[in-house]
Amino acid sequence: MHNTKQNPPEQHAAPTGHTMKGQNTMSEQNGQLALQKTQPVEIQLDQHGVQLRSFDEMARFCKAVVNSGLAPKGFSSPEAVMVAVQHGLELGLAPMQALQSIAIINGKPCIYGDAALALCTAHPSFLDIEETVGRDGTADGHMATCVVKRRDRSAVVRTFSEGDAKKAGLWGKSGPWQQYPSRMLQMRARSWALRDAFPDALRGLGIREEVSDYQVKVARGREVASSVVLPDAPKSAEDFFESAVSADVSQRAALEDIETGDLFGKAVAR
């Protein structure tokens, strides 16, 4: 007689070392996969604060920051906080340092001048920095000078004067330029010097005190931040007419781009 008893299906042991506390597991219920949640992974702490080791841990941390109500202005969602934290990690900043040092200006992340100075002074090639603000001996009035020295390179010297601020339309501008003009001159000179001397430390991030003064213009349906000062108003009737025609053409082009969804002036099939 043949043995009709069937052996039970072979059970394969789950490989060890792959199921971690805090991971989601899948189980089959009624022919469908169901997600089962396990206990979350405990985030490690040491004398320097939280230690984020995974994307999930960073997401939980960012959510906690937003729920606390203590997130800086502009970081109203966990996703925004995560972007700032990631930028900070790439620069070598701890999560909370990143939130205090990264600002969003015109939709782009930038770094405060004091944090930029801290990053550059911590760079292995940093030697010294000298900052002075005083009279420049000319009709321009005050001038700030920043000298940055690093190993194996010539010193980088950048200046920003009262005359430069007037040409850029910054002198007397409401806000810090009226309240602390000398400090703003210092921060602008520092911004130029640090960005030119340590691009490897700042990784292309702009300096907040400089970027916040950029003018935002609309170019073909897009907002563009520019440090270029807009030209003065035309003086003659002929110049005024040419400017009006040019502005009308630019405005119509921008509206066409918004309507078609094309930001680069190419034809879009409808």
ZAMIKOL-118098 format. One record per atom (N, C-alpha, C): x, y, z. Coordinates in steps of 0.02 Angstrom, whole numbers, padded with zeros to 5 digits, always signed. Each point is the difference from the previous one (the first is absolute). Layout:
N
XYZ/...
***
This chain:
270
+00042-00060+00000/-00042+00060+00000/+00044+00062+00000/-00026+00047-00035/+00037+00063-00002/-00020+00045+00058/+00048+00033+00027/-00013+00046+00055/-00028+00065-00028/-00066+00012+00014/-00032+00061-00027/+00008+00060+00046/+00029-00011+00058/+00009+00057+00046/+00053+00047-00027/-00018+00062-00007/+00046+00050-00026/+00038+00033+00057/+00062+00009-00013/+00041+00034+00049/-00017+00074+00002/+00001+00031+00058/-00014+00072+00004/+00053+00039-00038/-00019+00057-00028/+00049+00040-00037/+00059+00018+00044/+00056-00001-00033/+00063+00012+00036/+00001+00072+00026/+00015+00008+00062/+00004+00066+00031/+00072+00024-00002/+00008+00058-00029/+00067+00030-00004/+00008+00050+00055/+00052-00007+00037/+00013+00047+00055/+00020+00067-00028/-00027+00052+00029/+00018+00068-00022/+00073+00013+00016/+00037+00029-00046/+00070+00015+00013/+00007+00046+00059/+00048-00017+00040/+00012+00041+00059/+00038+00063-00019/-00009+00051+00043/+00037+00062-00011/-00033+00048-00048/-00062-00016-00026/-00032+00043-00049/-00062+00034+00027/-00030-00028+00054/-00059+00031+00029/+00022+00043+00059/-00011+00066-00009/+00023+00047+00051/-00060+00029+00036/+00010+00016+00060/-00051+00033+00040/-00017+00067-00033/-00066+00010-00009/-00021+00063-00030/-00016-00007-00073/+00016-00057-00033/-00016-00008-00070/-00072-00024-00008/-00029+00016-00058/-00066-00025-00017/+00007-00069-00032/-00044-00047+00016/+00001-00066-00028/-00064-00012-00039/+00002-00047-00048/-00058-00015-00042/-00026-00069+00018/-00066-00008+00004/-00032-00064+00012/-00058-00007-00049/-00020-00063-00014/-00053-00014-00048/-00065-00014+00036/-00051+00039-00016/-00066-00009+00030/-00052-00003-00056/-00035-00057-00004/-00052-00009-00051/+00027+00013-00070/+00062-00024-00012/+00028+00008-00066/+00028+00069-00014/+00000+00046+00049/+00026+00066-00010/+00055+00014+00050/+00047+00042-00020/+00055+00018+00044/-00022+00056+00047/+00013-00010+00062/-00018+00051+00050/+00063+00024+00034/+00003+00065+00013/+00058+00031+00032/-00009-00002+00075/+00049-00030+00033/-00001-00004+00073/+00056+00044+00028/-00019+00044+00045/+00049+00046+00029/+00029-00030+00064/+00064+00006+00006/+00034-00022+00060/+00020+00060+00041/+00031-00012+00055/+00021+00055+00044/+00054+00042-00035/-00004+00067+00007/+00050+00044-00033/+00069-00010+00030/+00049+00014-00043/+00070-00005+00023/+00014+00058+00047/+00034-00015+00054/+00018+00052+00048/+00058+00042-00029/-00010+00066-00001/+00052+00045-00024/+00052+00009+00054/+00062-00009-00017/+00053+00004+00048/+00016+00072+00019/+00020+00009+00062/+00021+00065+00026/+00069-00006+00030/+00039+00054-00007/+00064+00004+00035/+00009+00071+00024/+00061+00018+00020/+00011+00067+00028/-00011+00056-00052/-00003-00019-00065/-00010+00049-00052/-00073+00002-00025/-00044-00039+00031/-00070+00000-00019/-00019-00062-00039/-00050+00007-00044/-00025-00058-00037/+00050-00021-00053/+00001-00065-00014/+00042-00028-00052/-00045-00033-00052/-00009+00034-00056/-00044-00024-00053/+00038-00047-00046/-00022-00063-00003/+00037-00051-00038/-00038-00024-00062/-00062+00021-00009/-00039-00023-00057/-00049+00053-00021/-00029-00011-00059/-00050+00047-00026/-00061+00002+00046/-00021-00058+00024/-00059-00003+00045/+00012+00039+00064/+00060-00006+00028/+00015+00037+00061/+00001+00075-00013/+00026+00021-00058/-00001+00071-00016/-00071+00025-00009/-00043-00041-00031/-00070+00020-00010/-00036+00009+00066/+00012-00046+00046/-00031+00005+00067/+00025+00062+00037/+00065+00013-00006/+00028+00059+00033/-00030+00065-00028/-00005+00004-00067/-00027+00060-00032/-00073+00010+00019/-00038-00053+00004/-00070+00006+00021/-00005+00025+00071/+00045-00023+00044/-00001+00023+00069/+00016+00074+00005/+00046+00024-00042/+00018+00071+00000/-00060+00043-00020/-00035-00021-00053/-00058+00038-00023/-00056-00001+00053/-00012-00058+00029/-00053-00006+00051/+00016+00040+00063/+00064+00013+00013/+00019+00039+00059/-00019+00073-00006/-00010+00024-00061/-00014+00070-00010/+00060+00045+00004/+00060-00029+00005/+00061+00039+00008/+00042+00001-00064/-00028-00025-00055/+00037+00002-00064/+00007+00072-00023/+00058+00019-00027/+00009+00069-00025/-00051+00017-00054/-00010+00064-00011/-00047+00023-00050/+00021-00026-00069/-00048-00024-00037/+00014-00027-00066/+00004-00076-00001/+00004-00031+00059/+00003-00073+00005/-00065-00024+00033/-00053+00002-00039/-00066-00016+00027/-00020-00073-00010/+00041-00038-00034/-00017-00070-00013/+00061-00044+00015/-00011-00064+00016/+00058-00045+00012/+00045-00005-00061/-00029+00005-00060/+00041-00004-00060/+00048+00059-00006/-00024+00060+00017/+00044+00059-00002/+00055-00006+00052/-00018-00024+00060/+00051-00010+00051/+00052-00050-00022/-00023-00053-00034/+00046-00052-00023/+00050+00027-00051/-00024+00043-00046/+00045+00030-00049/+00054+00041+00034/-00020+00040+00051/+00049+00040+00036/+00050-00044+00038/-00025-00053+00032/+00044-00045+00037/+00049-00034-00048/-00024-00020-00059/+00043-00033-00049/+00054+00048-00024/-00019+00062-00014/+00051+00049-00020/+00052+00009+00055/-00024+00002+00062/+00047+00008+00055/+00047-00059+00007/-00026-00061-00009/+00042-00060+00005/+00054+00001-00054/-00018+00022-00060/+00050+00004-00054/+00054+00051+00015/-00017+00051+00040/+00049+00050+00018/+00039-00018+00064/-00024-00051+00036/+00032-00019+00063/-00033+00028+00061/-00063+00022-00006/-00037+00029+00056/-00045-00053+00031/-00008+00002+00066/-00047-00043+00034/-00072+00022-00017/-00050-00043+00010/-00069+00017-00020/-00025+00066+00027/+00007+00012+00065/-00025+00062+00028/+00041+00060-00023/+00065-00009-00009/+00041+00054-00028/-00023+00018-00070/-00018-00051-00039/-00023+00013-00068/-00064+00041+00000/-00047-00016+00045/-00063+00037+00002/+00011+00073+00020/+00049+00013+00042/+00014+00068+00021/+00045+00038-00050/+00033-00036-00045/+00049+00031-00045/-00023+00004-00072/-00051-00039-00018/-00025+00000-00069/-00064+00041-00004/-00004+00043-00051/-00059+00041-00011/-00023-00011-00072/-00064+00009-00012/-00029-00006-00067/-00015+00071-00025/+00036+00020-00052/-00010+00066-00030/-00016-00010-00073/-00057+00028-00022/-00022-00007-00070/-00003-00073-00021/-00019-00043+00046/-00008-00071-00016/+00064-00040-00002/+00056+00030+00019/+00064-00036-00002/+00032+00002+00069/+00031-00054+00021/+00034-00001+00065/+00065+00040-00003/+00014+00036+00053/+00063+00035+00007/+00021-00004+00074/+00058+00026+00015/+00028-00008+00067/+00015+00069+00030/-00011+00006+00065/+00014+00064+00033/+00075+00013+00002/+00018+00064+00001/+00070+00020-00003/+00042-00027+00057/-00028-00001+00061/+00037-00026+00057/+00014-00075-00007/-00049-00037-00027/+00010-00072-00010/+00051-00012-00056/-00001+00041-00052/+00050-00006-00053/+00070+00011+00027/+00007+00050+00044/+00065+00013+00031/+00022-00060+00042/-00047-00030+00037/+00017-00057+00042/+00023-00059-00043/-00033-00012-00056/+00020-00055-00043/+00069+00011-00030/+00013+00062-00020/+00065+00015-00031/+00057-00003+00050/-00011+00025+00061/+00053-00003+00050/+00015-00071+00023/-00050-00045-00008/+00011-00071+00017/+00033-00039-00056/+00008+00031-00058/+00030-00034-00058/+00075-00011+00013/+00027-00058-00020/+00071-00014+00014/+00048+00051-00030/-00020+00033-00055/+00045+00047-00034/-00007+00071+00026/-00044+00012+00047/-00011+00068+00024/+00060+00024+00042/+00020+00062-00013/+00055+00031+00039/-00024+00059+00042/-00033+00048-00032/-00018+00060+00037/-00052+00040-00039/-00035+00044+00036/-00047+00047-00031/+00006+00066+00036/+00000+00054-00038/+00004+00068+00027/-00057+00041-00028/-00040+00030+00044/-00057+00040-00021/+00005+00069+00031/-00006+00051-00041/+00003+00069+00024/-00055+00041-00033/-00026+00049+00037/-00049+00047-00026/+00021+00069+00022/+00005+00046-00048/+00021+00068+00016/-00008+00046-00059/+00025+00061+00008/-00003+00049-00054/+00050-00020-00053/-00020+00007-00063/+00045-00018-00054/+00040+00059-00027/-00009+00059+00029/+00038+00058-00020/-00025+00033-00063/-00057-00021-00027/-00028+00030-00060/-00071+00022+00015/-00032+00024-00053/-00070+00023+00007/-00047-00058+00012/+00024-00062-00010/-00044-00057+00010/-00017-00012+00073/+00038+00030+00046/-00015-00009+00070/+00030-00063+00029/-00042-00043+00030/+00023-00061+00033/+00015-00056-00050/+00045-00043+00020/+00017-00058-00041/+00020-00058+00045/-00025-00059-00016/+00018-00061+00036/+00050-00040-00041/+00049-00028+00033/+00051-00040-00032/+00006-00068+00035/+00003-00053-00039/+00007-00067+00027/+00058-00034-00035/+00048-00025+00039/+00058-00035-00026/-00002-00072+00027/-00003-00048-00045/-00003-00071+00018/+00064-00034-00025/+00032-00036+00045/+00062-00034-00017/-00009-00076+00010/+00023-00038-00050/+00001-00072+00005/+00066-00027-00027/+00016-00060+00019/+00065-00029-00018/+00006-00010-00075/+00061+00010-00024/+00018-00012-00070/-00038+00044-00049/-00027+00055+00023/-00034+00047-00044/+00015+00072+00022/-00007+00045-00048/+00008+00070+00017/-00061+00024+00039/+00010+00051+00041/-00054+00027+00040/-00054+00029-00045/-00063-00011+00020/-00057+00028-00037/-00023+00062+00036/+00000+00057-00035/-00019+00064+00029/-00062+00026-00037/-00053+00013+00037/-00061+00026-00029/-00023+00060+00040/-00025+00051-00034/-00025+00060+00033/-00071+00015-00024/-00036+00036+00043/-00067+00023-00019/-00010+00067+00035/-00010+00052-00040/-00002+00068+00027/-00070+00028-00001/-00006+00057+00032/-00064+00036+00000/-00020+00018-00071/+00050+00017-00042/-00014+00015-00070/-00027-00061-00037/+00028-00059+00016/-00025-00062-00032/-00073-00012+00020/-00015+00012+00064/-00068-00011+00024/-00049+00048-00034/+00022+00062-00011/-00044+00049-00033/-00012-00020-00073/+00052-00024-00034/-00009-00022-00070/-00048-00059-00005/+00001-00043+00050/-00043-00059+00000/-00070+00015+00027/-00012+00062+00021/-00065+00017+00027/-00012-00026+00070/+00053-00013+00037/-00006-00028+00067/+00006+00052+00055/+00038+00052-00011/+00013+00049+00052/-00065+00037+00017/-00020-00001+00063/-00062+00032+00021/-00061-00044-00009/+00010-00061-00025/-00057-00047-00007/-00029-00016+00068/-00066-00004+00004/-00032-00014+00065/+00022-00067+00027/+00008-00003+00065/+00024-00061+00032/+00071+00007+00025/+00038-00053-00001/+00069+00002+00027/+00045+00051-00032/-00012+00016-00065/+00043+00049-00032/-00010+00070+00029/-00057+00013+00030/-00010+00063+00036/+00022-00005+00072/-00011-00058+00031/+00013-00007+00071/+00074-00016+00015/+00030-00043-00041/+00069-00021+00012/+00040+00002-00065/+00010+00059-00029/+00034+00004-00065/+00072-00026+00001/+00037+00013+00053/+00069-00024+00003/+00003-00076+00002/-00046-00030+00038/-00003-00073+00004/-00017-00031-00067/-00045+00031-00037/-00019-00026-00065/+00058+00006-00050/+00038+00054+00003/+00059+00006-00042/+00050-00056+00017/+00008-00014+00064/+00046-00053+00021/-00023-00068-00026/-00065-00015+00006/-00025-00064-00022/+00005-00009-00075/-00009+00054-00038/+00006-00006-00073/+00072-00013-00020/+00048+00035+00031/+00071-00013-00015/+00020-00071+00021/-00025-00022+00058/+00014-00068+00023/-00029-00052-00048/-00060+00012-00023/-00032-00047-00046/+00042-00010-00062/+00021+00054-00031/+00040-00006-00061/+00067-00035+00014/+00032+00018+00055/+00066-00030+00015/-00005-00075+00015/-00048-00020+00041/-00006-00070+00017/-00021-00042-00060/-00045+00025-00040/-00022-00039-00058/+00056-00009-00051/+00043+00051-00006/+00055-00005-00048/+00058-00042+00028/+00011+00002+00065/+00056-00036+00030/-00016-00072+00017/-00063-00015+00019/-00018-00067+00022/-00063-00027-00035/+00001-00004-00066/-00059-00030-00033/-00009-00073+00016/+00056-00034+00018/-00005-00071+00017/-00033-00011+00068/+00002+00050+00044/-00031-00006+00066/-00074+00018-00003/-00018+00050-00041/-00069+00024-00002/-00042-00037-00051/+00032-00039-00044/-00036-00043-00048/-00052+00038-00042/+00015+00061-00018/-00044+00037-00044/-00059+00035+00033/-00007-00006+00066/-00055+00034+00034/+00015+00075+00004/-00050+00040-00012/+00008+00072+00007/-00003+00021+00072/+00021+00062+00013/-00001+00028+00067/-00066+00038+00010/-00034-00015+00054/-00067+00026+00010/-00002+00076-00002/+00047+00034+00032/+00000+00073+00003/+00008+00031-00069/+00031-00037-00047/+00007+00025-00068/-00060-00019-00043/-00022-00063+00005/-00054-00024-00043/-00065+00036+00014/-00011+00019+00063/-00063+00034+00018/-00006+00068-00034/+00055+00028-00025/-00002+00065-00034/-00008-00006-00075/-00001-00062-00026/-00009-00008-00071/-00069+00022-00020/-00005+00029-00059/-00065+00020-00026/-00031-00058-00037/-00065-00010+00010/-00036-00054-00033/-00039+00029-00059/+00015-00025-00060/-00034+00022-00060/-00035-00059-00032/-00051+00013-00039/-00035-00053-00036/+00025+00000-00072/+00029-00056-00021/+00027-00007-00068/-00034-00059-00034/-00043+00014-00048/-00035-00051-00039/-00034-00051+00045/-00039+00026+00047/-00040-00043+00042/+00036-00028+00059/+00064+00015+00010/+00039-00027+00056/+00025+00057+00044/+00003-00013+00065/+00031+00047+00046/+00075-00011-00001/+00037+00053-00011/+00073-00004-00004/+00030+00049+00050/+00042-00025+00045/+00034+00043+00048/+00064+00026-00033/+00009+00065+00002/+00058+00030-00032/+00030+00053+00045/+00066+00004-00001/+00034+00052+00039/+00013+00062-00043/-00020-00002-00063/+00010+00056-00046/-00052+00053+00014/+00021+00062+00006/-00046+00055+00014/-00038+00018-00063/-00065+00009+00006/-00040+00019-00057/+00020+00069-00025/-00002+00013-00066/+00019+00065-00026/-00048+00055+00022/+00025+00062-00001/-00041+00057+00019/-00056+00009-00051/-00052+00036+00021/-00056+00013-00045/+00023+00042-00059/-00025-00012-00061/+00021+00039-00058/-00019+00073+00008/+00043+00043-00027/-00010+00072+00010/-00037+00032-00059/+00013-00024-00061/-00031+00031-00058/-00064-00036-00018/-00042+00033-00041/-00063-00030-00022/+00013-00060-00045/+00053+00005-00041/+00016-00056-00044/+00022-00062+00040/+00042+00012+00050/+00022-00055+00043/-00060-00030+00037/-00045+00043+00023/-00058-00025+00036/-00044-00044-00044/-00009+00021-00064/-00041-00040-00046/+00032-00067-00013/+00067-00001-00011/+00034-00063-00013/-00004-00047+00060/+00006+00029+00061/-00005-00041+00060/-00069-00029+00008/-00052+00040-00016/-00069-00024+00006/-00013-00057-00048/+00025+00006-00063/-00010-00053-00049/+00036-00063+00022/+00061+00008+00024/+00039-00059+00022/-00033-00034+00059/-00027+00039+00048/-00034-00028+00058/-00063-00037-00021/-00037+00028-00050/-00061-00032-00022/+00015-00067-00034/+00053-00002-00041/+00019-00063-00033/+00020-00052+00052/+00040+00021+00050/+00022-00047+00052/-00059-00026+00040/-00048+00044+00015/-00058-00021+00040/-00042-00050-00039/-00012+00014-00066/-00040-00046-00039/+00035-00068-00007/+00067+00001-00007/+00037-00063-00005/-00005-00040+00064/+00003+00036+00057/-00005-00035+00064/-00069-00031+00009/-00053+00036-00021/-00067-00027+00006/-00010-00060-00045/+00030+00002-00061/-00005-00057-00045/+00034-00061+00031/+00057+00011+00032/+00036-00055+00031/-00041-00031+00056/-00033+00042+00040/-00040-00025+00055/-00060-00040-00027/-00029+00025-00055/-00060-00033-00027/+00018-00068-00030/+00056-00004-00035/+00019-00063-00033/+00040-00046+00044/+00025+00026+00056/+00042-00041+00043/+00071-00006-00024/+00018+00038-00052/+00068-00003-00027/+00041+00056+00029/+00054-00017+00036/+00042+00050+00031/+00061+00017-00041/+00009-00031-00057/+00060+00010-00038/-00014+00027-00071/-00061+00023-00011/-00015+00032-00064/-00011-00048-00057/-00006-00065+00013/-00009-00050-00053/-00075-00012-00009/-00017-00019-00061/-00070-00014-00015/-00023-00062+00037/-00060+00003+00026/-00029-00056+00037/-00062-00023-00036/-00004-00064-00016/-00058-00027-00035/-00061+00001+00045/-00055+00023-00026/-00062+00003+00039/-00048-00054-00022/
***
